[in-house]
C-alpha cells in the first residue's frame, strides 16, 4: 500500500510505502472489546464507608416482652438500628471501594485490535461512516511532512488544516457541540462534542498548537491507543500522521 505525503501548503510532495500493519484485516469485535476493557478499567472506585449505619449502639430487650428481638436505639424509643431492613440502619448492598473494576484483555487480542484500528484509518468507507469530512482526492491515511511539528500557534495550525482541506471536519466538531441530556449536566460534563482529527507525531509538545482546536486530539506513536484510534469502540477515525511517525510505526512492527 502506498500513500501521498503532503507539504504544509497542502500539495503532494512525494509518495511512500505504508508499513505492513496498515494492511491488517480489521476485527471490529476485537476493537470494541479492547475499547470496553480500557474504558472500564479507567473507572474510579466509589462507595460508602464500611461502617456507615453501624456506628450507633443498639440493644434488644430479650424474650418475654412481646416485642421482636431486634436492636433498638438506647434513647428509649422503638427505633431499630444497625440492621439493613429498617429505616436508619445500614445499607444492604451499597457500592464498595474494594470492588475490582479492572477488566483485562488478552495481549494478542489487544495488539490485533490496535493494528486493526490503524488499518481502518486507510479505509475511506470507514472514515466517512464515522461522519468525518474527507477532501475529495485525498489519500488515506493522511501523511504530512515533519515540518508540521514546527507549528507553534493555533492560527498557523488552522491555516495548515485549511490548506490541506481538513478544517471542515474541525468545524463539524465545533458545530456539533450540544448540551448533554440527563444528570451529567450537574457533574462536570455538561457538553458533548463529536471527535474530529487525530494528529500523530513524535512529540506531543511539538503538536500543542493543534490541541486547542475543537475535537482534535494529539498523540505519539507510543501513546496511540484504542481510545484515540477508535473512540466509542468504532474504528475509522480521520488521522494525520507525520513522516517520522510512519517510520516509527514501521520500525516498531
C-alpha positions as a printed NumPy array, in Angstrom:
array([[  0.   ,   0.   ,   0.   ],
       [  1.182,   3.494,  -0.865],
       [  0.042,   6.941,   0.236],
       [  0.87 ,  10.532,  -0.669],
       [  2.897,  12.839,   1.555],
       [  1.625,  16.419,   1.691],
       [  3.598,  19.573,   2.458],
       [  2.41 ,  22.473,   4.619],
       [  0.732,  24.075,   1.6  ],
       [ -1.441,  21.017,   1.063],
       [  0.3  ,  19.862,  -2.117],
       [  1.586,  16.365,  -2.831],
       [  5.286,  16.192,  -2.043],
       [  6.003,  12.519,  -2.754],
       [  4.639,   9.009,  -2.348],
       [  5.781,   6.463,   0.269],
       [  5.103,   2.823,   1.065],
       [  2.956,   2.254,   4.149],
       [  4.081,  -0.116,   6.918],
       [  2.679,  -3.628,   6.81 ],
       [  0.497,  -3.013,   9.875],
       [ -1.821,  -0.868,   7.749],
       [ -2.712,  -3.987,   5.734],
       [ -4.123,  -5.806,   8.782],
       [ -7.641,  -7.161,   8.337],
       [ -9.717,  -5.278,  10.972],
       [-11.607,  -7.26 ,  13.597],
       [-14.48 ,  -4.977,  14.623],
       [-15.394,  -7.215,  17.541],
       [-11.875,  -7.052,  18.984],
       [-11.719,  -3.273,  18.599],
       [-14.969,  -2.96 ,  20.534],
       [-13.755,  -5.436,  23.163],
       [-10.438,  -3.623,  23.655],
       [-12.153,  -0.245,  23.949],
       [-14.549,  -1.604,  26.555],
       [-11.733,  -3.149,  28.591],
       [ -9.726,   0.09 ,  28.631],
       [-12.721,   2.304,  29.391],
       [-13.981,   0.126,  32.246],
       [-10.504,  -0.096,  33.751],
       [-10.331,   3.706,  33.977],
       [-13.286,   3.889,  36.351],
       [-12.623,   5.286,  39.793],
       [-13.617,   3.243,  42.869],
       [-16.508,   4.669,  44.852],
       [-18.645,   3.557,  47.74 ],
       [-19.901,   4.338,  51.214],
       [-17.932,   3.854,  54.401],
       [-17.837,   0.23 ,  55.586],
       [-19.043,   1.483,  58.985],
       [-21.938,   3.556,  57.629],
       [-25.127,   2.804,  59.572],
       [-23.341,   0.712,  62.194],
       [-21.902,   3.408,  64.452],
       [-24.973,   3.536,  66.7  ],
       [-25.428,   1.459,  69.818],
       [-28.475,  -0.803,  69.919],
       [-29.829,  -3.363,  72.351],
       [-32.775,  -5.714,  72.356],
       [-34.901,  -6.283,  75.437],
       [-34.709, -10.062,  75.159],
       [-37.512, -12.657,  75.132],
       [-40.787, -12.497,  77.007],
       [-41.543,  -8.827,  76.39 ],
       [-43.915,  -9.136,  73.447],
       [-41.569,  -7.359,  71.004],
       [-39.267,  -8.575,  68.279],
       [-35.708,  -9.145,  69.405],
       [-34.057,  -6.592,  67.113],
       [-31.513,  -3.989,  68.197],
       [-33.154,  -0.706,  69.086],
       [-31.794,   2.732,  69.918],
       [-30.936,   3.194,  73.575],
       [-32.746,   6.508,  73.755],
       [-35.908,   4.745,  74.932],
       [-37.587,   4.825,  71.541],
       [-38.627,   1.85 ,  69.475],
       [-36.445,   2.905,  66.505],
       [-34.484,  -0.039,  65.118],
       [-30.77 ,   0.41 ,  64.354],
       [-27.882,  -1.487,  62.728],
       [-29.945,  -3.835,  60.568],
       [-30.366,  -3.247,  56.842],
       [-34.098,  -3.934,  56.823],
       [-35.035,  -0.884,  58.91 ],
       [-35.058,   2.877,  58.443],
       [-31.87 ,   4.294,  59.915],
       [-29.975,   1.022,  59.563],
       [-27.012,   0.16 ,  57.388],
       [-27.135,  -0.145,  53.613],
       [-27.733,  -3.711,  52.454],
       [-25.78 ,  -3.862,  49.187],
       [-24.07 ,  -0.486,  48.734],
       [-21.112,   0.014,  46.357],
       [-17.756,  -0.973,  47.849],
       [-14.403,   0.654,  47.18 ],
       [-12.832,  -2.795,  47.356],
       [-14.619,  -3.988,  44.224],
       [-12.179,  -4.832,  41.423],
       [-13.073,  -2.593,  38.464],
       [-10.187,  -3.632,  36.194],
       [-11.15 ,  -5.508,  33.026],
       [ -8.428,  -7.477,  31.309],
       [ -7.92 ,  -8.404,  27.673],
       [ -5.516, -10.885,  26.117],
       [ -2.291,  -9.291,  24.871],
       [ -2.635, -10.792,  21.391],
       [ -6.197,  -9.506,  21.129],
       [ -5.146,  -6.032,  22.29 ],
       [ -2.364,  -5.846,  19.699],
       [ -4.629,  -7.152,  16.931],
       [ -7.295,  -4.602,  17.883],
       [ -4.752,  -1.759,  17.713],
       [ -3.417,  -2.966,  14.358],
       [ -6.954,  -3.25 ,  13.011],
       [ -7.796,   0.263,  14.202],
       [ -4.681,   1.58 ,  12.44 ],
       [ -5.7  ,  -0.265,   9.263],
       [ -9.189,   1.277,   9.374],
       [ -7.659,   4.772,   9.109],
       [ -6.846,   3.862,   5.472],
       [-10.461,   2.964,   4.649],
       [-12.445,   5.847,   3.17 ],
       [-15.694,   3.989,   3.781],
       [-14.918,   3.503,   7.491],
       [-13.789,   7.113,   7.947],
       [-16.903,   8.516,   6.29 ],
       [-19.104,   6.144,   8.291],
       [-17.873,   7.908,  11.452],
       [-19.119,  11.186,   9.977],
       [-15.753,  12.717,   9.079],
       [-15.457,  15.09 ,   6.133],
       [-12.681,  13.902,   3.819],
       [-11.435,  16.159,   0.991],
       [-12.024,  14.668,  -2.44 ],
       [ -8.949,  13.036,  -3.924],
       [ -7.074,  12.827,  -0.609],
       [ -5.311,   9.534,   0.072],
       [ -5.752,   7.882,   3.443],
       [ -4.151,   7.855,   5.882],
       [ -3.139,  11.497,   5.526],
       [  0.639,  11.825,   5.823],
       [  2.338,  15.223,   6.078],
       [  5.957,  16.321,   6.214],
       [  7.695,  16.687,   9.559],
       [  7.535,  20.487,   9.333],
       [  4.083,  20.294,  10.921],
       [  5.821,  19.848,  14.276],
       [  7.337,  23.306,  13.878],
       [  3.927,  24.997,  14.08 ],
       [  3.67 ,  26.916,  17.35 ],
       [  0.472,  28.97 ,  17.057],
       [ -3.129,  27.815,  16.759],
       [ -3.651,  30.363,  13.976],
       [ -0.899,  28.692,  11.942],
       [ -2.366,  25.253,  12.714],
       [ -5.744,  26.422,  11.412],
       [ -4.136,  27.75 ,   8.211],
       [ -2.392,  24.414,   7.639],
       [ -5.638,  22.455,   8.057],
       [ -7.366,  24.831,   5.642],
       [ -4.571,  24.301,   3.092],
       [ -4.916,  20.53 ,   3.269],
       [ -8.73 ,  20.672,   3.343],
       [ -9.292,  19.253,   6.82 ],
       [-10.621,  22.281,   8.649],
       [-14.19 ,  21.457,   7.541],
       [-14.046,  18.415,   9.818],
       [-12.89 ,  20.588,  12.737],
       [-15.789,  22.939,  12.045],
       [-18.145,  19.943,  12.013],
       [-16.982,  19.083,  15.52 ],
       [-17.425,  22.666,  16.683],
       [-20.944,  22.876,  15.256],
       [-21.856,  19.533,  16.862],
       [-21.393,  20.696,  20.461],
       [-24.612,  20.172,  22.409],
       [-25.827,  20.107,  25.991],
       [-25.835,  16.625,  27.46 ],
       [-29.164,  15.089,  28.41 ],
       [-29.6  ,  13.921,  31.989],
       [-27.821,  14.359,  35.296],
       [-24.402,  14.6  ,  33.705],
       [-25.042,  18.32 ,  33.271],
       [-24.598,  18.694,  37.018],
       [-21.468,  16.557,  37.241],
       [-18.855,  18.437,  35.273],
       [-19.715,  17.026,  31.847],
       [-22.328,  19.454,  30.612],
       [-21.442,  19.325,  26.928],
       [-20.975,  16.576,  24.352],
       [-18.765,  17.102,  21.324],
       [-18.026,  14.943,  18.269],
       [-14.44 ,  13.809,  17.738],
       [-12.508,  15.37 ,  14.89 ],
       [ -8.914,  14.781,  13.746],
       [ -6.258,  12.688,  15.431],
       [ -2.766,  14.031,  14.74 ],
       [  0.095,  11.605,  15.352],
       [  3.685,  12.787,  15.598],
       [  6.866,  12.032,  17.512],
       [  6.302,  14.607,  20.277],
       [  3.133,  15.916,  21.891],
       [  4.967,  19.087,  22.879],
       [  5.565,  19.921,  19.205],
       [  1.876,  19.44 ,  18.364],
       [  0.399,  21.56 ,  21.175],
       [ -0.787,  24.19 ,  18.673],
       [ -3.436,  21.721,  17.463],
       [ -4.689,  20.645,  20.889],
       [ -6.968,  23.668,  21.39 ],
       [ -8.873,  23.107,  18.128],
       [-12.393,  21.665,  18.628],
       [-12.451,  17.864,  18.686],
       [ -8.763,  17.496,  17.753],
       [ -6.559,  15.045,  19.686],
       [ -2.786,  14.675,  19.52 ],
       [ -0.713,  11.573,  20.172],
       [  2.657,   9.977,  19.63 ],
       [  3.271,   6.534,  18.193],
       [  3.92 ,   5.281,  21.729],
       [  0.704,   6.734,  23.176],
       [ -1.612,   5.516,  20.412],
       [ -4.457,   3.573,  21.968],
       [ -7.857,   2.269,  21.009],
       [ -9.467,   5.195,  22.874],
       [ -7.869,   7.598,  20.38 ],
       [ -7.891,   5.479,  17.225],
       [-11.448,   4.208,  17.742],
       [-13.461,   6.481,  20.063],
       [-16.555,   4.699,  21.303],
       [-15.146,   1.43 ,  20.011],
       [-15.813,   2.468,  16.396],
       [-12.779,   2.433,  14.09 ],
       [-12.079,   4.686,  11.125],
       [-11.026,   7.956,  12.758],
       [ -9.668,  10.616,  10.4  ],
       [ -5.961,  10.561,  11.263],
       [ -2.982,  12.683,  10.227],
       [  0.486,  11.131,  10.524],
       [  3.851,  12.802,  10.173],
       [  6.545,  11.099,   8.102],
       [  8.553,  10.453,  11.264],
       [  5.529,   8.83 ,  12.911],
       [  5.096,   6.478,   9.94 ],
       [  8.775,   5.476,  10.121],
       [  8.423,   4.936,  13.874],
       [  5.455,   2.613,  13.281],
       [  7.435,   0.798,  10.594],
       [ 10.336,   0.263,  12.984],
       [  8.044,  -0.98 ,  15.751],
       [  6.427,  -3.753,  13.753]])
